[in-house]
Amino acid sequence: MIDVNLKRERLRINEIFHSLQGEADAVGFPTVFVRLTGCPLRCQYCDTEYAFHAGDWHDIDDIVDQVRRFGARHVCVTGGEPLAQPNCLKLLSRLCDEGFSVSLETSGAMEDPGHALALVRVR
């Protein structure tokens, strides 16, 4: 029997990269973007269709380590639709706990049982 408590907390990641934020109130801030794979919505205006399928599984600890290496204080978790992956909530919480200023790019169409929007906080 497999102990479910030993199951790794992972997310399927399309890409992690460093750039300047181009939107919202953090425009111009050096930001690490964590693009999660997957989106069930298929909006006609989507500009990231390449994130629907491609990506590799990463442990949350590994994702946080990769983000930390860029040296930026701001992190934007995006997709696809990041809330389509249940462990997104755990990633948001970890990033906030590590002291990052975190934003979440979501369509708002997904149910949010863990209240991800309440987890995202600016420090």
Secondary structure, DSSP 8 states (H G I E B T S, - for coil): ---GGGS--EEEEEEEEEEE--SGGGTT-EEEEEEE---S---TT-S-GGGTT--EEEEHHHHHHHHHHH--SEEEEESS-GGGSTTHHHHHHHHHHTT-EEEE---S-S--TT-HHHH----
